[in-house]
Amino acid sequence: MKITTIEEMNLQDFKTKLEDIFNVKIDKILICILSEEEFSHFRTAEWVVGFAFPRRNAVFVIEEHSSNRSSEEWLKVIKHEIVHVFYENKFHSVMPYWLNEGMACYLSGQQKFRAEISISDLMKYHNSADKDIYNVGYNAVKLMLGGKELGGKEYDKTKKSD
């Protein structure tokens, strides 16, 4: 296992953005990069390549070459898991799961395919999850924000005005 930090991975700007959005300061978040063998002890489904342990401000990901993702997409997984750390530090809960996963996908830049969502989808994913939760949550968050992709102008609108 390799343990690194946000600073060592050059993610300080992302952390600052999340501190602004969640209005939460976190001194240090550890990023633990596990070998495929190490990660297999924690994997709950074959498609899982990362998870967060928010109570310890820690993120765990499988090493990049075992993730079957490009460097850019692997970095988005790390960002996704960092969002979970901020979410739980802010709300002291992981629920509703669809909002937690939707914000993690949206804020990390993991765009999902467009899908219609219903109230029953949101009810289904309040406290349960499967692979579809990422798409449902992402589209719900995007819909709540007026259908915009996160970028410079859209992010600026999330900041508090003075």
N, C-alpha and C positions, 0 to 999 in steps of 0.2 A: 504494500500500500504506500502510495505517495501522498503526503499531506502538503497542501499549498494554500495560498490565501488569495483573496480578491486582488490585492495589490500585485502579487506575483503573476497573476493571469491578466493584468491590465484591464480589470473590470471596475475600476474606481468610479468612472463616469456613470456606469450602469447602477452601481450601488447608490451614488448620490441621487440619481433620478428616482430610485425606489424610496429613498429616505424622504424626498419631496412628496411623492405620491402618497405614501402611507403615513407620513408625518411620524416616523419612527427612526430613531438612531440605533444602529447596531455597531458596536465597536469592531468586532472581528467575526468573520464567518469563515470557517474552515472548509476547504474543498478537499475531499478525500477521493483519490483516484485509485480504483481497485482493479486488480487483474481479473480476467474472466473467471478464474477459479474462485477468487475471493468473493466476487460479486454473486456467484451462483448460490452462495449460502443465504443471500437476501432476496434473490429474484422471486417474485410472486407470479410473473407471467413472462413468457419468452420475449415479448416486445418491450419490457421494462429495461431501461438502460441507466436510470438514475432515480434517486429518491432523496428526500430531505429529512433531517432530524431537527426540526425547528427549536425544540427545547434546549438543544445544545448548540444552536446556531451552526449547524454542520450540514454539508451537502455531500452525497456519495454518488459517484458516477463510475461506470465501467470505463476502462482505458479506451482512448480514442480508436485505436486500431481494431479493437474488439467490438466497437459499437455499431459497425456497418453504416456509419454516417460520415459525411464530409466533415472537414475541420470546422467549417462554419456551422453546420447543423449540430455537431457535438458541443460546440460552445453555446448554442442556443439551449441545449439540454441543461447545461450548467446554470445558465441564466434562469431557465424555467424553475429549477429547484431552488435557486436563491429567492425567487418571488415567493415560493411557499414559506420560506423562513420569515420573510417580512409579513406575509399574510397572517401567519399564526401569531407572530409577535404583536401585531396590531389587534387582531380580533380574538385571540386566545381560544381559537377553535379552527378546525379544518372545514367546517360546514358553513354554508352548503357546498358540497363537493364541486358542483358544476361551476359555481362562482370562483372557487379557489383554482380549479384547473383552467377555467376560462381566462382568468386574469394572468395566470402563469404563462399560458400560450400566447395571449395577446401582448403582454409586456416583454416577453422574450423574443418576439418576432417570429414565432412559429405559426405562420398563417395556415389555416385549415380551409378545406373546400366549403363552398357556400352550401348551406343546408337550411331548410325550414325547421323551426323548432316550435314546440308547443308547451303549454303549461304542464301537460303530463310528462314531457321530457324533463322539465325542471324538477317536478315532483319525484320522478324516478331517480334522478341523480342528486337528490338532496343529501342522502347519507349512504349512497352506494355508488359503485363505479365499475366500469368496464372500459374497453378500448374506445368506445364511441363518446365517452364523456368529454374528451378533448375537443372534438368537433362541436358538440352541443354547447359546451361552456364557452368556447371561443366565439361562436356565432351569437350567443346570448350577450356576451360582453360587447362585442362589436355593434350589435343592434342597440344596446343601451347607450352607446356613444355615437349614435347617429349613422352607423354604417361606415365609419372612417377607419382606415388603417392607421396604426400608430406611426407617427412621424413627427417632424419638427413642429409644424403648426398645430397638429392635434395634441401633441404633448404639451405645448405651451398653454393650451386651453385647460389642461388639468391642473396647472399651477394656480395657487391662490393669488388673487390680485392684492396689491398693497393698499 
